[in-house]
Structures are given as structure tokens and as C-alpha cells.
């Protein structure tokens, strides 16, 4: 059982490096919703074309660094797994 006196243990180092893919939508398409000051929400675009780059992450700090770098880019996202070799990058 988890509570504030018994927090979950988080391993700082992963057992092995994990592969992730950073996708960036082309043609100014958004991969994130936009929430305006008045509360209105603009849905994400239906992106079909992406630029992809693979990254290997061995620690949670490195994953956090990658996520922080993407946090303010509505055209980018990160997905688990590496890009297949036959994909045209």
C-alpha cells in the first residue's frame, strides 16, 4: 500500500538503456492540444508526416532532460521504442 509515509521506491538507473523515439510533426502540425486563456481548447492536428530521431536513455534524469526539452514544443512528442531500420527518416 502506498501513502505519504511509504512512498514508492524509484530506481535512478534503469537496468539497461531504453530506446525512445522523438517525433516532430512536419508542415507546422501540432501534436498537442492548445488551451487558451479563456478555457477554450483547440484540438491537435492530424499530423501524418514526421521527422524522427532515436535516443537511448539509461537514467531517469536523462529521460527528464529529454522531456523538459520537448515540453514547450507542441509539434513534438516522445514514444517508447526505436525507429525501425526500414523507415525513411
N, C-alpha and C positions, 0 to 999 in steps of 0.2 A: 504494500500500500504506500502511495506517495502522498506526502504532505510537506508543509514548510519545514518541519523538523527532520524530515527524512527525504532530502532532495535526491533526484536520480543521479547516479554516477555517470559522468560523461568522459569518455576516453579522449584525451587530447590528440593522441596519434592514432591513426587508423591502422589496422593490421597490414594493409597494403595500399599502395596508391590507387585511387579510384579515378576512372575516366569520366569526364563530363564533356559536353559539347555546348559551346556558346553559339547561339543562333542570333543573327541580326537580320531583320527584315529589310529587303531592298525596296526601292521606289517609295520611300517615306511612309511605309505602312507601320502601324502601331501594333505591338504585341501586348499592350496593357490598356486597361480602361483609364479614362480621364475623369476625375471627379472635380467639378467646378466649385467655386466658392459658394454658389447658391444651392449646392447639393445635387445639381444635375449631373447625370453620368453619361458620358459618351463611350459607347462600346468600342472594343478593339476592332482593328481592321481584319479582313480576311486575307492575310498575307499568304502567298504561295511560293515566293522566291526568297531564298535566304543565303547569306554568307555564313559559313560555318568554320569554327576553329575548335580543335580538341585541346583539352587541358587535362593534366593529371594532377590530382590533389592528394597529398599524403597526410595533411593535418587539417583539423577544423579551422585553425587560424588562416590557412591558405584558402580554404573554401569561403570563409567570411570575407577575406580580401577580394576575392573574385566577385562575390555577391554585392559588396559595397561599391565596387567599380561599375556594376550594372544598374544599381539602384535608381539612378536618375536618367536612364536611357530607356524610354518607352518602346524603342524599336528592338530591344534585345531581351533575351531570356537565356536561361541555362537549363539543360536537360541532362539526365543521367545517361551515361554511355558514350562511347566513342563514335565518330563518324565512320561509316562503312567505307572500305577502300574503294569500292566501285562508284561512290558518289562523286560527282563533278563539283569540286569546290571552287 
